[in-house]
């Protein structure tokens, strides 16, 4: 019975780790990977991607163009 709890705990820990390693990047985003706080050469394209959990951090960069309305400035 004790062995069953250990195996069950390892399965749960594995599922949590797998959940932390899979990321989804949307079509209008790109991913920048930080490994231990430093930028790597490995950029991520849209789709499902995997990173090394607890070592890598994925930051998503939005590539959508934001347009601002023309605002007239009054100079005094």
Rosetta constraint file for C-alpha pairs under 8 A:
AtomPair CA 1 CA 5 HARMONIC 6.66 0.50
AtomPair CA 2 CA 6 HARMONIC 6.49 0.50
AtomPair CA 3 CA 7 HARMONIC 6.22 0.50
AtomPair CA 4 CA 8 HARMONIC 6.02 0.50
AtomPair CA 5 CA 9 HARMONIC 5.99 0.50
AtomPair CA 6 CA 10 HARMONIC 6.21 0.50
AtomPair CA 7 CA 11 HARMONIC 6.21 0.50
AtomPair CA 8 CA 12 HARMONIC 6.25 0.50
AtomPair CA 9 CA 13 HARMONIC 6.12 0.50
AtomPair CA 10 CA 14 HARMONIC 6.05 0.50
AtomPair CA 11 CA 15 HARMONIC 6.24 0.50
AtomPair CA 12 CA 16 HARMONIC 6.28 0.50
AtomPair CA 13 CA 17 HARMONIC 6.22 0.50
AtomPair CA 14 CA 18 HARMONIC 6.10 0.50
AtomPair CA 15 CA 19 HARMONIC 6.07 0.50
AtomPair CA 16 CA 20 HARMONIC 6.28 0.50
AtomPair CA 17 CA 21 HARMONIC 6.29 0.50
AtomPair CA 17 CA 53 HARMONIC 6.53 0.50
AtomPair CA 18 CA 22 HARMONIC 6.46 0.50
AtomPair CA 18 CA 53 HARMONIC 7.96 0.50
AtomPair CA 20 CA 53 HARMONIC 5.86 0.50
AtomPair CA 21 CA 50 HARMONIC 5.29 0.50
AtomPair CA 21 CA 51 HARMONIC 5.00 0.50
AtomPair CA 21 CA 52 HARMONIC 5.89 0.50
AtomPair CA 21 CA 53 HARMONIC 4.99 0.50
AtomPair CA 22 CA 48 HARMONIC 6.85 0.50
AtomPair CA 22 CA 49 HARMONIC 5.81 0.50
AtomPair CA 22 CA 50 HARMONIC 4.61 0.50
AtomPair CA 22 CA 51 HARMONIC 6.60 0.50
AtomPair CA 23 CA 48 HARMONIC 5.74 0.50
AtomPair CA 23 CA 49 HARMONIC 5.37 0.50
AtomPair CA 23 CA 50 HARMONIC 6.14 0.50
AtomPair CA 23 CA 51 HARMONIC 7.69 0.50
AtomPair CA 24 CA 46 HARMONIC 7.45 0.50
AtomPair CA 24 CA 47 HARMONIC 5.64 0.50
AtomPair CA 24 CA 48 HARMONIC 4.45 0.50
AtomPair CA 24 CA 49 HARMONIC 6.24 0.50
AtomPair CA 25 CA 29 HARMONIC 6.14 0.50
AtomPair CA 25 CA 30 HARMONIC 6.68 0.50
AtomPair CA 25 CA 31 HARMONIC 6.96 0.50
AtomPair CA 25 CA 44 HARMONIC 7.96 0.50
AtomPair CA 25 CA 45 HARMONIC 7.13 0.50
AtomPair CA 25 CA 46 HARMONIC 4.79 0.50
AtomPair CA 25 CA 47 HARMONIC 5.18 0.50
AtomPair CA 25 CA 48 HARMONIC 6.30 0.50
AtomPair CA 25 CA 49 HARMONIC 7.51 0.50
AtomPair CA 25 CA 60 HARMONIC 7.25 0.50
AtomPair CA 26 CA 30 HARMONIC 7.74 0.50
AtomPair CA 26 CA 46 HARMONIC 5.40 0.50
AtomPair CA 26 CA 47 HARMONIC 6.40 0.50
AtomPair CA 27 CA 46 HARMONIC 5.14 0.50
AtomPair CA 27 CA 47 HARMONIC 7.30 0.50
AtomPair CA 28 CA 46 HARMONIC 7.56 0.50
AtomPair CA 28 CA 62 HARMONIC 6.31 0.50
AtomPair CA 28 CA 63 HARMONIC 5.64 0.50
AtomPair CA 28 CA 64 HARMONIC 6.33 0.50
AtomPair CA 29 CA 45 HARMONIC 7.71 0.50
AtomPair CA 29 CA 46 HARMONIC 6.56 0.50
AtomPair CA 29 CA 60 HARMONIC 6.23 0.50
AtomPair CA 29 CA 61 HARMONIC 5.43 0.50
AtomPair CA 29 CA 62 HARMONIC 4.67 0.50
AtomPair CA 29 CA 63 HARMONIC 5.61 0.50
AtomPair CA 29 CA 64 HARMONIC 7.93 0.50
AtomPair CA 30 CA 43 HARMONIC 7.32 0.50
AtomPair CA 30 CA 44 HARMONIC 5.88 0.50
AtomPair CA 30 CA 45 HARMONIC 5.40 0.50
AtomPair CA 30 CA 46 HARMONIC 6.28 0.50
AtomPair CA 30 CA 60 HARMONIC 5.74 0.50
AtomPair CA 30 CA 61 HARMONIC 5.31 0.50
AtomPair CA 30 CA 62 HARMONIC 6.83 0.50
AtomPair CA 30 CA 63 HARMONIC 7.41 0.50
AtomPair CA 31 CA 43 HARMONIC 5.70 0.50
AtomPair CA 31 CA 44 HARMONIC 4.59 0.50
AtomPair CA 31 CA 45 HARMONIC 6.50 0.50
AtomPair CA 31 CA 46 HARMONIC 7.97 0.50
AtomPair CA 31 CA 58 HARMONIC 6.13 0.50
AtomPair CA 31 CA 59 HARMONIC 5.61 0.50
AtomPair CA 31 CA 60 HARMONIC 4.56 0.50
AtomPair CA 31 CA 61 HARMONIC 6.05 0.50
AtomPair CA 32 CA 39 HARMONIC 7.28 0.50
AtomPair CA 32 CA 40 HARMONIC 7.74 0.50
AtomPair CA 32 CA 42 HARMONIC 7.29 0.50
AtomPair CA 32 CA 43 HARMONIC 5.12 0.50
AtomPair CA 32 CA 44 HARMONIC 6.42 0.50
AtomPair CA 32 CA 58 HARMONIC 5.73 0.50
AtomPair CA 32 CA 59 HARMONIC 5.25 0.50
AtomPair CA 32 CA 60 HARMONIC 6.38 0.50
AtomPair CA 32 CA 61 HARMONIC 7.33 0.50
AtomPair CA 33 CA 39 HARMONIC 6.05 0.50
AtomPair CA 33 CA 40 HARMONIC 5.88 0.50
AtomPair CA 33 CA 41 HARMONIC 7.90 0.50
AtomPair CA 33 CA 42 HARMONIC 6.35 0.50
AtomPair CA 33 CA 43 HARMONIC 6.22 0.50
AtomPair CA 33 CA 44 HARMONIC 7.52 0.50
AtomPair CA 33 CA 56 HARMONIC 6.49 0.50
AtomPair CA 33 CA 57 HARMONIC 5.76 0.50
AtomPair CA 33 CA 58 HARMONIC 4.72 0.50
AtomPair CA 33 CA 59 HARMONIC 6.47 0.50
AtomPair CA 34 CA 38 HARMONIC 5.09 0.50
AtomPair CA 34 CA 39 HARMONIC 4.52 0.50
AtomPair CA 34 CA 40 HARMONIC 5.95 0.50
AtomPair CA 34 CA 56 HARMONIC 5.51 0.50
AtomPair CA 34 CA 57 HARMONIC 5.04 0.50
AtomPair CA 34 CA 58 HARMONIC 6.32 0.50
AtomPair CA 34 CA 59 HARMONIC 7.72 0.50
AtomPair CA 35 CA 39 HARMONIC 6.38 0.50
AtomPair CA 35 CA 40 HARMONIC 6.50 0.50
AtomPair CA 35 CA 55 HARMONIC 5.89 0.50
AtomPair CA 35 CA 56 HARMONIC 4.44 0.50
AtomPair CA 35 CA 57 HARMONIC 6.43 0.50
AtomPair CA 36 CA 55 HARMONIC 5.80 0.50
AtomPair CA 36 CA 56 HARMONIC 6.33 0.50
AtomPair CA 36 CA 57 HARMONIC 7.87 0.50
AtomPair CA 37 CA 57 HARMONIC 7.93 0.50
AtomPair CA 44 CA 49 HARMONIC 7.20 0.50
AtomPair CA 51 CA 56 HARMONIC 6.14 0.50
AtomPair CA 51 CA 57 HARMONIC 7.65 0.50
AtomPair CA 51 CA 58 HARMONIC 7.67 0.50
AtomPair CA 52 CA 56 HARMONIC 5.40 0.50
AtomPair CA 53 CA 57 HARMONIC 7.92 0.50
